[in-house]
């Protein structure tokens, strides 16, 4: 099964990176879902949750806006601030 290579980056640090089966985020155009094989995309994000679906469960982070880029199953999410729950 193919997967996405995802990087979630805040202005001051890399928040999360790894493989995912799907990414959901809120853009200025509405909610978008990215799965393997998605066409190239550059989207503007609005404040809200980014959900990264992985084999081990979902990773959720709240962004204050930013950008989402998709190219050849590589997804990069860049935001000024990212609030991610602490891992146990």
C-alpha positions in Angstrom: 0.0 0.0 0.0 1.4 3.4 -0.9 1.6 6.1 1.7 2.3 9.8 2.0 5.5 11.3 3.4 4.3 14.1 5.6 6.2 17.0 7.3 4.4 19.4 9.6 6.6 22.5 10.3 6.1 25.5 12.5 8.1 28.7 12.1 10.5 27.6 14.9 10.6 23.8 14.6 9.7 20.6 12.9 6.6 19.4 14.7 6.0 16.0 13.1 7.3 13.9 10.1 6.6 10.4 9.0 4.4 8.3 6.8 0.6 8.7 6.7 -2.3 7.1 4.9 -4.3 10.4 4.7 -4.1 14.1 5.7 -7.1 16.3 6.4 -6.9 20.1 6.8 -9.0 23.2 6.4 -8.2 25.5 3.6 -9.7 28.7 2.3 -11.6 26.5 -0.2 -13.0 24.2 2.6 -11.9 21.0 4.1 -9.5 19.0 2.0 -8.3 15.4 2.3 -5.0 14.2 0.8 -4.5 10.6 0.0 -1.6 8.8 -1.9 -1.7 9.7 -5.6 -3.2 13.1 -5.1 -2.6 15.7 -7.8 0.0 18.4 -7.0 -1.6 21.1 -4.9 -0.7 24.3 -3.1 -3.3 25.4 -0.6 -3.8 28.2 1.9 -4.8 26.9 5.3 -7.1 28.6 7.7 -7.1 28.3 11.5 -8.1 24.8 12.6 -7.0 21.2 13.0 -4.7 19.2 10.8 -5.3 15.5 11.2 -2.6 13.1 10.0 -3.9 9.5 9.7 -1.2 7.0 10.3 -1.1 3.2 10.8 -0.6 3.7 14.5 -3.5 6.2 14.9 -4.3 9.8 14.2 -2.0 12.8 15.0 -3.9 16.0 15.4 -2.4 19.5 15.5 -4.0 22.9 15.6 -2.6 25.5 13.2 -3.2 29.2 12.9 -3.2 29.2 9.2 -0.3 28.6 6.7 0.3 26.6 3.6 -0.1 23.0 2.4 1.9 21.6 -0.5 1.4 18.2 -2.2 3.8 16.9 -4.8 4.4 13.2 -5.7 3.0 11.9 -2.3 5.1 14.4 -0.3 2.9 16.6 1.8 4.4 19.7 3.5 2.4 21.7 6.0 3.9 25.0 7.1 2.3 27.2 9.8 3.4 30.2 11.9 2.3 28.4 15.1 1.4 24.8 15.6 -0.2 23.4 18.8 0.3 19.6 19.0 -0.7 17.4 21.9 2.2 16.1 23.9 3.1 12.4 23.2 2.7 10.2 26.2 
